[in-house]
Amino acid sequence: MIFNRKNKVRKIKKIFQWSDYLNWKTMSNAQKINFKRACLFPFLVYIVYVFLLKYAMAILIIVGIYYLVRFKNRRKIKK
């Protein structure tokens, strides 16, 4: 072997198994919270997408004005 490791049996953590999530009553609290987060994440992404689609130009204009003012005030002497 390249790294000269002994063959150790490691426990693999299950991240997302559908068979575990089908029975809601036997799930632990951590599993329930993870399942709710996984189900609600696409809705959050959609809300952010709609917000950015609607206000993208306004955000870009505000950021542009900020950098323009910052660039013009850069040469002034500060006390």
Biopython code that builds the backbone (N, CA, C, O; Angstrom):
import numpy as np
from Bio.PDB.StructureBuilder import StructureBuilder

atoms = [
    (1, "MET", "N", (0.815, -1.198, 0.000)),
    (1, "MET", "CA", (0.000, 0.000, 0.000)),
    (1, "MET", "C", (0.851, 1.251, 0.000)),
    (1, "MET", "O", (2.010, 1.235, 0.416)),
    (2, "ILE", "N", (0.277, 2.304, -0.460)),
    (2, "ILE", "CA", (1.006, 3.563, -0.547)),
    (2, "ILE", "C", (1.220, 4.184, 0.830)),
    (2, "ILE", "O", (2.325, 4.632, 1.134)),
    (3, "PHE", "N", (0.198, 4.219, 1.657)),
    (3, "PHE", "CA", (0.286, 4.913, 2.935)),
    (3, "PHE", "C", (0.544, 3.984, 4.118)),
    (3, "PHE", "O", (0.641, 4.446, 5.255)),
    (4, "ASN", "N", (0.655, 2.693, 3.866)),
    (4, "ASN", "CA", (0.959, 1.709, 4.897)),
    (4, "ASN", "C", (-0.026, 1.766, 6.066)),
    (4, "ASN", "O", (0.382, 1.831, 7.226)),
    (5, "ARG", "N", (-1.284, 1.743, 5.763)),
    (5, "ARG", "CA", (-2.327, 1.734, 6.796)),
    (5, "ARG", "C", (-2.816, 0.312, 7.002)),
    (5, "ARG", "O", (-2.806, -0.507, 6.083)),
    (6, "LYS", "N", (-3.235, 0.045, 8.197)),
    (6, "LYS", "CA", (-3.861, -1.241, 8.458)),
    (6, "LYS", "C", (-5.314, -1.159, 8.027)),
    (6, "LYS", "O", (-5.920, -0.088, 8.052)),
    (7, "ASN", "N", (-5.853, -2.266, 7.642)),
    (7, "ASN", "CA", (-7.245, -2.289, 7.212)),
    (7, "ASN", "C", (-8.152, -2.214, 8.437)),
    (7, "ASN", "O", (-8.376, -3.211, 9.123)),
    (8, "LYS", "N", (-8.662, -1.031, 8.695)),
    (8, "LYS", "CA", (-9.562, -0.838, 9.829)),
    (8, "LYS", "C", (-10.984, -0.699, 9.308)),
    (8, "LYS", "O", (-11.230, -0.068, 8.280)),
    (9, "VAL", "N", (-11.900, -1.293, 10.029)),
    (9, "VAL", "CA", (-13.304, -1.190, 9.653)),
    (9, "VAL", "C", (-13.849, 0.099, 10.247)),
    (9, "VAL", "O", (-13.807, 0.298, 11.461)),
    (10, "ARG", "N", (-14.358, 0.968, 9.392)),
    (10, "ARG", "CA", (-14.908, 2.241, 9.851)),
    (10, "ARG", "C", (-16.415, 2.226, 9.715)),
    (10, "ARG", "O", (-16.969, 1.638, 8.786)),
    (11, "LYS", "N", (-17.065, 2.882, 10.657)),
    (11, "LYS", "CA", (-18.510, 3.033, 10.554)),
    (11, "LYS", "C", (-18.800, 4.204, 9.628)),
    (11, "LYS", "O", (-18.225, 5.282, 9.779)),
    (12, "ILE", "N", (-19.681, 3.992, 8.683)),
    (12, "ILE", "CA", (-20.049, 5.033, 7.738)),
    (12, "ILE", "C", (-21.346, 5.666, 8.209)),
    (12, "ILE", "O", (-22.335, 4.977, 8.457)),
    (13, "LYS", "N", (-21.328, 6.976, 8.327)),
    (13, "LYS", "CA", (-22.513, 7.696, 8.770)),
    (13, "LYS", "C", (-23.481, 7.836, 7.611)),
    (13, "LYS", "O", (-23.101, 8.258, 6.519)),
    (14, "LYS", "N", (-24.733, 7.481, 7.854)),
    (14, "LYS", "CA", (-25.750, 7.613, 6.825)),
    (14, "LYS", "C", (-26.224, 9.066, 6.798)),
    (14, "LYS", "O", (-26.645, 9.605, 7.821)),
    (15, "ILE", "N", (-26.154, 9.684, 5.648)),
    (15, "ILE", "CA", (-26.545, 11.080, 5.547)),
    (15, "ILE", "C", (-28.033, 11.195, 5.212)),
    (15, "ILE", "O", (-28.771, 11.885, 5.916)),
    (16, "PHE", "N", (-28.468, 10.547, 4.173)),
    (16, "PHE", "CA", (-29.869, 10.678, 3.766)),
    (16, "PHE", "C", (-30.347, 9.350, 3.207)),
    (16, "PHE", "O", (-30.027, 9.002, 2.070)),
    (17, "GLN", "N", (-31.108, 8.610, 3.991)),
    (17, "GLN", "CA", (-31.658, 7.333, 3.568)),
    (17, "GLN", "C", (-33.183, 7.429, 3.598)),
    (17, "GLN", "O", (-33.770, 7.725, 4.639)),
    (18, "TRP", "N", (-33.820, 7.178, 2.454)),
    (18, "TRP", "CA", (-35.274, 7.306, 2.382)),
    (18, "TRP", "C", (-35.973, 6.319, 3.312)),
    (18, "TRP", "O", (-37.031, 6.632, 3.858)),
    (19, "SER", "N", (-35.405, 5.147, 3.497)),
    (19, "SER", "CA", (-36.056, 4.160, 4.350)),
    (19, "SER", "C", (-36.148, 4.643, 5.801)),
    (19, "SER", "O", (-37.078, 4.280, 6.521)),
    (20, "ASP", "N", (-35.191, 5.454, 6.222)),
    (20, "ASP", "CA", (-35.236, 6.005, 7.577)),
    (20, "ASP", "C", (-36.278, 7.107, 7.709)),
    (20, "ASP", "O", (-36.836, 7.304, 8.789)),
    (21, "TYR", "N", (-36.545, 7.823, 6.629)),
    (21, "TYR", "CA", (-37.446, 8.970, 6.698)),
    (21, "TYR", "C", (-38.904, 8.622, 6.407)),
    (21, "TYR", "O", (-39.770, 9.490, 6.514)),
    (22, "LEU", "N", (-39.192, 7.388, 6.045)),
    (22, "LEU", "CA", (-40.572, 7.022, 5.748)),
    (22, "LEU", "C", (-41.404, 6.823, 7.007)),
    (22, "LEU", "O", (-42.622, 6.998, 6.965)),
    (23, "ASN", "N", (-40.792, 6.467, 8.106)),
    (23, "ASN", "CA", (-41.517, 6.254, 9.349)),
    (23, "ASN", "C", (-41.221, 7.431, 10.289)),
    (23, "ASN", "O", (-40.190, 7.459, 10.962)),
    (24, "TRP", "N", (-42.130, 8.387, 10.322)),
    (24, "TRP", "CA", (-41.935, 9.633, 11.065)),
    (24, "TRP", "C", (-41.879, 9.399, 12.577)),
    (24, "TRP", "O", (-41.157, 10.102, 13.285)),
    (25, "LYS", "N", (-42.630, 8.427, 13.072)),
    (25, "LYS", "CA", (-42.723, 8.220, 14.520)),
    (25, "LYS", "C", (-41.436, 7.654, 15.123)),
    (25, "LYS", "O", (-41.138, 7.903, 16.292)),
    (26, "THR", "N", (-40.685, 6.906, 14.345)),
    (26, "THR", "CA", (-39.457, 6.309, 14.876)),
    (26, "THR", "C", (-38.224, 7.178, 14.662)),
    (26, "THR", "O", (-37.125, 6.802, 15.068)),
    (27, "MET", "N", (-38.393, 8.327, 14.033)),
    (27, "MET", "CA", (-37.246, 9.195, 13.757)),
    (27, "MET", "C", (-36.825, 9.960, 15.010)),
    (27, "MET", "O", (-37.652, 10.284, 15.863)),
    (28, "SER", "N", (-35.543, 10.240, 15.103)),
    (28, "SER", "CA", (-35.059, 11.068, 16.208)),
    (28, "SER", "C", (-35.352, 12.535, 15.890)),
    (28, "SER", "O", (-35.694, 12.881, 14.760)),
    (29, "ASN", "N", (-35.214, 13.381, 16.894)),
    (29, "ASN", "CA", (-35.478, 14.812, 16.675)),
    (29, "ASN", "C", (-34.525, 15.412, 15.659)),
    (29, "ASN", "O", (-34.936, 16.246, 14.853)),
    (30, "ALA", "N", (-33.267, 15.010, 15.677)),
    (30, "ALA", "CA", (-32.287, 15.533, 14.714)),
    (30, "ALA", "C", (-32.661, 15.127, 13.289)),
    (30, "ALA", "O", (-32.530, 15.927, 12.362)),
    (31, "GLN", "N", (-33.123, 13.898, 13.113)),
    (31, "GLN", "CA", (-33.542, 13.451, 11.782)),
    (31, "GLN", "C", (-34.759, 14.228, 11.299)),
    (31, "GLN", "O", (-34.851, 14.576, 10.122)),
    (32, "LYS", "N", (-35.699, 14.501, 12.213)),
    (32, "LYS", "CA", (-36.882, 15.269, 11.823)),
    (32, "LYS", "C", (-36.505, 16.678, 11.382)),
    (32, "LYS", "O", (-37.022, 17.179, 10.383)),
    (33, "ILE", "N", (-35.611, 17.310, 12.121)),
    (33, "ILE", "CA", (-35.187, 18.673, 11.761)),
    (33, "ILE", "C", (-34.455, 18.666, 10.423)),
    (33, "ILE", "O", (-34.682, 19.544, 9.591)),
    (34, "ASN", "N", (-33.579, 17.687, 10.208)),
    (34, "ASN", "CA", (-32.861, 17.604, 8.933)),
    (34, "ASN", "C", (-33.812, 17.367, 7.767)),
    (34, "ASN", "O", (-33.617, 17.922, 6.686)),
    (35, "PHE", "N", (-34.828, 16.556, 7.975)),
    (35, "PHE", "CA", (-35.801, 16.305, 6.916)),
    (35, "PHE", "C", (-36.605, 17.562, 6.597)),
    (35, "PHE", "O", (-36.860, 17.856, 5.429)),
    (36, "LYS", "N", (-37.001, 18.300, 7.622)),
    (36, "LYS", "CA", (-37.749, 19.547, 7.401)),
    (36, "LYS", "C", (-36.893, 20.563, 6.662)),
    (36, "LYS", "O", (-37.377, 21.253, 5.765)),
    (37, "ARG", "N", (-35.621, 20.656, 7.037)),
    (37, "ARG", "CA", (-34.716, 21.586, 6.339)),
    (37, "ARG", "C", (-34.563, 21.193, 4.878)),
    (37, "ARG", "O", (-34.581, 22.051, 3.996)),
    (38, "ALA", "N", (-34.412, 19.903, 4.621)),
    (38, "ALA", "CA", (-34.244, 19.439, 3.243)),
    (38, "ALA", "C", (-35.493, 19.713, 2.409)),
    (38, "ALA", "O", (-35.388, 20.009, 1.218)),
    (39, "CYS", "N", (-36.656, 19.620, 3.013)),
    (39, "CYS", "CA", (-37.900, 19.862, 2.276)),
    (39, "CYS", "C", (-38.173, 21.350, 2.074)),
    (39, "CYS", "O", (-38.761, 21.734, 1.063)),
    (40, "LEU", "N", (-37.758, 22.191, 3.015)),
    (40, "LEU", "CA", (-38.034, 23.615, 2.922)),
    (40, "LEU", "C", (-36.966, 24.398, 2.157)),
    (40, "LEU", "O", (-37.210, 25.543, 1.776)),
    (41, "PHE", "N", (-35.806, 23.821, 1.924)),
    (41, "PHE", "CA", (-34.725, 24.519, 1.233)),
    (41, "PHE", "C", (-35.111, 24.980, -0.180)),
    (41, "PHE", "O", (-34.774, 26.110, -0.535)),
    (42, "PRO", "N", (-35.795, 24.179, -1.007)),
    (42, "PRO", "CA", (-36.177, 24.674, -2.339)),
    (42, "PRO", "C", (-37.089, 25.907, -2.288)),
    (42, "PRO", "O", (-37.019, 26.758, -3.174)),
    (43, "PHE", "N", (-37.937, 26.012, -1.269)),
    (43, "PHE", "CA", (-38.794, 27.188, -1.141)),
    (43, "PHE", "C", (-37.968, 28.438, -0.837)),
    (43, "PHE", "O", (-38.242, 29.513, -1.370)),
    (44, "LEU", "N", (-36.961, 28.291, 0.019)),
    (44, "LEU", "CA", (-36.073, 29.405, 0.327)),
    (44, "LEU", "C", (-35.315, 29.855, -0.922)),
    (44, "LEU", "O", (-35.168, 31.052, -1.168)),
    (45, "VAL", "N", (-34.844, 28.904, -1.695)),
    (45, "VAL", "CA", (-34.128, 29.225, -2.936)),
    (45, "VAL", "C", (-35.050, 29.962, -3.898)),
    (45, "VAL", "O", (-34.625, 30.913, -4.554)),
    (46, "TYR", "N", (-36.293, 29.541, -3.989)),
    (46, "TYR", "CA", (-37.242, 30.208, -4.877)),
    (46, "TYR", "C", (-37.516, 31.640, -4.426)),
    (46, "TYR", "O", (-37.597, 32.543, -5.258)),
    (47, "ILE", "N", (-37.660, 31.858, -3.118)),
    (47, "ILE", "CA", (-37.910, 33.206, -2.593)),
    (47, "ILE", "C", (-36.729, 34.124, -2.903)),
    (47, "ILE", "O", (-36.920, 35.266, -3.320)),
    (48, "VAL", "N", (-35.503, 33.622, -2.698)),
    (48, "VAL", "CA", (-34.304, 34.418, -3.001)),
    (48, "VAL", "C", (-34.228, 34.700, -4.502)),
    (48, "VAL", "O", (-33.868, 35.807, -4.902)),
    (49, "TYR", "N", (-34.560, 33.724, -5.330)),
    (49, "TYR", "CA", (-34.540, 33.905, -6.782)),
    (49, "TYR", "C", (-35.518, 34.981, -7.222)),
    (49, "TYR", "O", (-35.173, 35.835, -8.038)),
    (50, "VAL", "N", (-36.730, 34.949, -6.693)),
    (50, "VAL", "CA", (-37.739, 35.952, -7.061)),
    (50, "VAL", "C", (-37.308, 37.336, -6.600)),
    (50, "VAL", "O", (-37.479, 38.312, -7.330)),
    (51, "PHE", "N", (-36.747, 37.431, -5.391)),
    (51, "PHE", "CA", (-36.283, 38.714, -4.870)),
    (51, "PHE", "C", (-35.177, 39.294, -5.753)),
    (51, "PHE", "O", (-35.213, 40.471, -6.111)),
    (52, "LEU", "N", (-34.195, 38.457, -6.099)),
    (52, "LEU", "CA", (-33.102, 38.946, -6.935)),
    (52, "LEU", "C", (-33.570, 39.281, -8.346)),
    (52, "LEU", "O", (-33.066, 40.223, -8.957)),
    (53, "LEU", "N", (-34.512, 38.532, -8.862)),
    (53, "LEU", "CA", (-35.042, 38.815, -10.190)),
    (53, "LEU", "C", (-35.746, 40.167, -10.213)),
    (53, "LEU", "O", (-35.669, 40.900, -11.198)),
    (54, "LYS", "N", (-36.427, 40.486, -9.126)),
    (54, "LYS", "CA", (-37.181, 41.734, -9.060)),
    (54, "LYS", "C", (-36.293, 42.944, -8.767)),
    (54, "LYS", "O", (-36.491, 44.009, -9.353)),
    (55, "TYR", "N", (-35.320, 42.794, -7.870)),
    (55, "TYR", "CA", (-34.548, 43.941, -7.394)),
    (55, "TYR", "C", (-33.081, 43.932, -7.817)),
    (55, "TYR", "O", (-32.279, 44.655, -7.225)),
    (56, "ALA", "N", (-32.707, 43.148, -8.809)),
    (56, "ALA", "CA", (-31.300, 43.042, -9.210)),
    (56, "ALA", "C", (-30.759, 44.368, -9.725)),
    (56, "ALA", "O", (-29.651, 44.764, -9.365)),
    (57, "MET", "N", (-31.522, 45.057, -10.559)),
    (57, "MET", "CA", (-31.044, 46.338, -11.112)),
    (57, "MET", "C", (-30.892, 47.385, -10.020)),
    (57, "MET", "O", (-29.922, 48.143, -10.028)),
    (58, "ALA", "N", (-31.826, 47.441, -9.087)),
    (58, "ALA", "CA", (-31.730, 48.416, -7.998)),
    (58, "ALA", "C", (-30.504, 48.137, -7.135)),
    (58, "ALA", "O", (-29.803, 49.065, -6.730)),
    (59, "ILE", "N", (-30.249, 46.876, -6.857)),
    (59, "ILE", "CA", (-29.079, 46.513, -6.053)),
    (59, "ILE", "C", (-27.798, 46.886, -6.791)),
    (59, "ILE", "O", (-26.873, 47.425, -6.185)),
    (60, "LEU", "N", (-27.734, 46.606, -8.086)),
    (60, "LEU", "CA", (-26.542, 46.953, -8.865)),
    (60, "LEU", "C", (-26.328, 48.462, -8.934)),
    (60, "LEU", "O", (-25.189, 48.924, -8.871)),
    (61, "ILE", "N", (-27.396, 49.229, -9.062)),
    (61, "ILE", "CA", (-27.269, 50.688, -9.095)),
    (61, "ILE", "C", (-26.770, 51.215, -7.754)),
    (61, "ILE", "O", (-25.899, 52.084, -7.724)),
    (62, "ILE", "N", (-27.297, 50.714, -6.659)),
    (62, "ILE", "CA", (-26.862, 51.151, -5.326)),
    (62, "ILE", "C", (-25.389, 50.812, -5.108)),
    (62, "ILE", "O", (-24.635, 51.640, -4.596)),
    (63, "VAL", "N", (-24.973, 49.610, -5.489)),
    (63, "VAL", "CA", (-23.568, 49.216, -5.333)),
    (63, "VAL", "C", (-22.680, 50.069, -6.229)),
    (63, "VAL", "O", (-21.585, 50.462, -5.824)),
    (64, "GLY", "N", (-23.141, 50.357, -7.437)),
    (64, "GLY", "CA", (-22.380, 51.221, -8.348)),
    (64, "GLY", "C", (-22.209, 52.627, -7.804)),
    (64, "GLY", "O", (-21.117, 53.190, -7.879)),
    (65, "ILE", "N", (-23.267, 53.200, -7.258)),
    (65, "ILE", "CA", (-23.187, 54.542, -6.660)),
    (65, "ILE", "C", (-22.248, 54.525, -5.464)),
    (65, "ILE", "O", (-21.471, 55.462, -5.278)),
    (66, "TYR", "N", (-22.305, 53.479, -4.651)),
    (66, "TYR", "CA", (-21.425, 53.371, -3.486)),
    (66, "TYR", "C", (-19.959, 53.392, -3.916)),
    (66, "TYR", "O", (-19.157, 54.131, -3.344)),
    (67, "TYR", "N", (-19.605, 52.592, -4.916)),
    (67, "TYR", "CA", (-18.215, 52.551, -5.358)),
    (67, "TYR", "C", (-17.814, 53.839, -6.065)),
    (67, "TYR", "O", (-16.655, 54.245, -5.981)),
    (68, "LEU", "N", (-18.739, 54.488, -6.758)),
    (68, "LEU", "CA", (-18.433, 55.767, -7.398)),
    (68, "LEU", "C", (-18.127, 56.831, -6.358)),
    (68, "LEU", "O", (-17.147, 57.561, -6.500)),
    (69, "VAL", "N", (-18.944, 56.935, -5.317)),
    (69, "VAL", "CA", (-18.705, 57.902, -4.245)),
    (69, "VAL", "C", (-17.413, 57.562, -3.510)),
    (69, "VAL", "O", (-16.641, 58.458, -3.166)),
    (70, "ARG", "N", (-17.178, 56.310, -3.274)),
    (70, "ARG", "CA", (-15.946, 55.888, -2.590)),
    (70, "ARG", "C", (-14.712, 56.230, -3.428)),
    (70, "ARG", "O", (-13.690, 56.649, -2.884)),
    (71, "PHE", "N", (-14.803, 56.054, -4.749)),
    (71, "PHE", "CA", (-13.683, 56.366, -5.632)),
    (71, "PHE", "C", (-13.425, 57.873, -5.676)),
    (71, "PHE", "O", (-12.271, 58.302, -5.678)),
    (72, "LYS", "N", (-14.490, 58.680, -5.712)),
    (72, "LYS", "CA", (-14.316, 60.134, -5.772)),
    (72, "LYS", "C", (-13.793, 60.693, -4.455)),
    (72, "LYS", "O", (-13.047, 61.672, -4.466)),
    (73, "ASN", "N", (-14.156, 60.111, -3.341)),
    (73, "ASN", "CA", (-13.710, 60.602, -2.038)),
    (73, "ASN", "C", (-12.352, 60.051, -1.632)),
    (73, "ASN", "O", (-11.841, 60.407, -0.571)),
    (74, "ARG", "N", (-11.773, 59.214, -2.427)),
    (74, "ARG", "CA", (-10.504, 58.587, -2.085)),
    (74, "ARG", "C", (-9.352, 59.587, -2.086)),
    (74, "ARG", "O", (-8.418, 59.439, -1.297)),
    (75, "ARG", "N", (-9.394, 60.588, -2.941)),
    (75, "ARG", "CA", (-8.289, 61.536, -3.088)),
    (75, "ARG", "C", (-8.355, 62.692, -2.091)),
    (75, "ARG", "O", (-7.390, 63.447, -1.972)),
    (76, "LYS", "N", (-9.448, 62.846, -1.388)),
    (76, "LYS", "CA", (-9.577, 63.937, -0.426)),
    (76, "LYS", "C", (-8.775, 63.633, 0.830)),
    (76, "LYS", "O", (-8.629, 62.476, 1.225)),
    (77, "ILE", "N", (-8.257, 64.688, 1.451)),
    (77, "ILE", "CA", (-7.493, 64.526, 2.692)),
    (77, "ILE", "C", (-8.459, 64.395, 3.857)),
    (77, "ILE", "O", (-9.386, 65.190, 4.012)),
    (78, "LYS", "N", (-8.223, 63.383, 4.666)),
    (78, "LYS", "CA", (-9.080, 63.179, 5.837)),
    (78, "LYS", "C", (-8.365, 63.674, 7.066)),
    (78, "LYS", "O", (-7.159, 63.473, 7.211)),
    (79, "LYS", "N", (-9.091, 64.317, 7.949)),
    (79, "LYS", "CA", (-8.496, 64.846, 9.189)),
    (79, "LYS", "C", (-8.642, 63.846, 10.295)),
    (79, "LYS", "O", (-8.206, 64.100, 11.418)),
]
sb = StructureBuilder()
sb.init_structure("model")
sb.init_model(0)
sb.init_chain("A")
sb.init_seg("    ")
for serial, (resi, resn, name, xyz) in enumerate(atoms, 1):
    if name == "N":
        sb.init_residue(resn, " ", resi, " ")
    sb.init_atom(name, np.array(xyz, "f"), 0.0, 1.0, " ", f" {name:<3s}", serial, name[0])
structure = sb.get_structure()
